[in-house]
Amino acid sequence: MQKFYLLFTAFIFAFYIHADGQNFAPLGATWYYQDYSFSCQNGYIKIEAVRDTMIDGKYTTILENSHNSIVQDSAYLYIHESNNQVYFYEEGTFKLLFDFNLEKGDTFRYSVPKNQYYYDVSCNRNKEYDLYDHVAIIDSVETMTVDGQTLKVLFPQTLENPNDIDHCWGAPGEDRIVERIGRRRDGLLGSYCIQCLAGCFGYLRCYSDGVMDTMFSTEDCDAGDPLNSTAERTLFRTELYPNPTDGSLFIESEAAMQA
């Protein structure tokens, strides 16, 4: 009887963990970003949800960050999603990172982790933030279809706040937050308001989470890794936006090579 009770308890716990999974950073989700390079050579940042755990009773996945296959020991992020809001755990509390309930004109109050610079693929990747709590306004909202999945897209704009100039959203329509994927420009968590005078900015190469498996560039996901395979296969990346629409429909599609 005791053995049955233990097995039943383990089953209930496993079911709870599975049922309380999340759309943003589910276990196994992987991002590959092209890293900034002064010489414009290949290099990449891999972000992967490698483990799950419970923190304060909340299902949480742990993101591991590696640069060209070298794990960054100080770059772990603890991610929890609830009611279309994405949080990270830091200093004993969950802080809001993304909110996909927002609509056009809403005020967006959010935080960024103190180890954010590990996720920045602009020329300021090695510079730490001075401020971690920010305010923006949602300039517009659209949807896009990526790998057969319809995703909500937010276009925030930085408010004119002299105390908040270290965190930028770019020109109107330039930067966006995409459901499941996060920020598309300059890294998963964004970048600084500083102009780069030389070199090549980074960008999202590939994203996969078991539901979506898509490429956003023509490089191999892990191009720049001396250990990666040289075998290639052709994939097709397609995006449709805005969706739905009563006007113009934009379609982006290109062949991509993957190891």
Secondary structure as UniProt FT lines:
FT   HELIX           2..19
FT   TURN            27..28
FT   STRAND          30..34
FT   TURN            38..39
FT   STRAND          44..55
FT   TURN            56..57
FT   STRAND          58..67
FT   TURN            68..69
FT   STRAND          70..71
FT   TURN            73..74
FT   STRAND          77..82
FT   TURN            83..84
FT   STRAND          85..90
FT   TURN            91..92
FT   STRAND          93..99
FT   TURN            100..101
FT   TURN            104..105
FT   STRAND          107..111
FT   TURN            114..115
FT   HELIX           116..119
FT   TURN            123..126
FT   STRAND          133..146
FT   TURN            147..148
FT   STRAND          149..158
FT   TURN            162..163
FT   TURN            165..166
FT   TURN            172..174
FT   STRAND          177..178
FT   TURN            179..181
FT   STRAND          182..183
FT   TURN            188..189
FT   STRAND          203..208
FT   STRAND          213..215
FT   TURN            221..224
FT   TURN            226..227
FT   STRAND          233..241
FT   STRAND          250..258
//
